[in-house]
Amino acid sequence: MTPAPPADRVTLAFEEPGIAIVRLSRPDRLNALDPAMFAAISDAGHVLARHSGLRCVVLAGEGRAFCAGLDLAMFEALTGADAPRLAERTHGNANLYQQAALLWRKLPVPVIAAIHGACLGGGLQIAAGADIRIVAPDARLAVAEAGWGLVPDMGHFALWRALVREDVLRELTFTAREFTGEEALVLGFATHVDADPLARALAIARTIAGQSPDAVRAAKALFARAGEAGGDALLLEESLAQQALLGSRNQAEAVRARMERREPRFLDR
């Protein structure tokens, strides 16, 4: 069995049926990313990937921020004598640091990020991995890496390109300027703005958890393929996914529940 992530860096709770709540848990440092935090995020991903009955994940930060970006300790870890070779692919198509953002896209169920306070640098890249982002209007966001003489390298260029207009993304990447949650919605970084992002995220998660888990997982898989497959191949994959769902137990239950005006009783994997 995969061990739970260290509670002093990440907490993982299954407080409602089918919904996991993952919290970055280093509030005294605004959930800044140090080596232990990266390892704990990866461990949480392993736990979630193997959890039966999972239908949706909510990702949030404890305390006053979502994540303030890299802890200063990371600079020593990345430049010291034992520094990792970033080009090594230790987690499939990614290194450990990229995995902290990409694992949310790799999970088979939707992930909703609830963002408040600071969401800077690596924290913003972790949020990019979510399927949906709920941002507080007064949240502080930034592609902050240029201010530290670095480039974003945790999936920034791969994850934001389909959401944020390229000239906007270039401006924010080159300048490292901060922007608010309200501006994030206009720019494409946020799905919704809400004064209580965690409550809004949980409300959406409950709605998702009430849908057929087979259909939701199939849709997320198709979204993943949409960035890789050509148009003809993607059309075929849509058809294959639909063929597998038609007449299945959960699909038939979805129809019956709607016809009988009752809550569906879906079976989980």
Secondary structure as GFF3:
##gff-version 3
##sequence-region A 1 269
A	DSSP	beta_strand	10	16	.	.	.	ID=ss1
A	DSSP	beta_strand	19	24	.	.	.	ID=ss2
A	DSSP	three_ten_helix	27	29	.	.	.	ID=ss3
A	DSSP	alpha_helix	35	49	.	.	.	ID=ss4
A	DSSP	beta_strand	56	61	.	.	.	ID=ss5
A	DSSP	alpha_helix	73	79	.	.	.	ID=ss6
A	DSSP	alpha_helix	96	106	.	.	.	ID=ss7
A	DSSP	beta_strand	111	115	.	.	.	ID=ss8
A	DSSP	beta_strand	118	120	.	.	.	ID=ss9
A	DSSP	alpha_helix	122	128	.	.	.	ID=ss10
A	DSSP	beta_strand	132	135	.	.	.	ID=ss11
A	DSSP	beta_strand	140	142	.	.	.	ID=ss12
A	DSSP	three_ten_helix	145	148	.	.	.	ID=ss13
A	DSSP	alpha_helix	156	159	.	.	.	ID=ss14
A	DSSP	alpha_helix	166	175	.	.	.	ID=ss15
A	DSSP	beta_strand	178	180	.	.	.	ID=ss16
A	DSSP	alpha_helix	181	187	.	.	.	ID=ss17
A	DSSP	beta_strand	192	193	.	.	.	ID=ss18
A	DSSP	alpha_helix	197	209	.	.	.	ID=ss19
A	DSSP	alpha_helix	213	226	.	.	.	ID=ss20
A	DSSP	alpha_helix	231	245	.	.	.	ID=ss21
A	DSSP	alpha_helix	249	260	.	.	.	ID=ss22
###
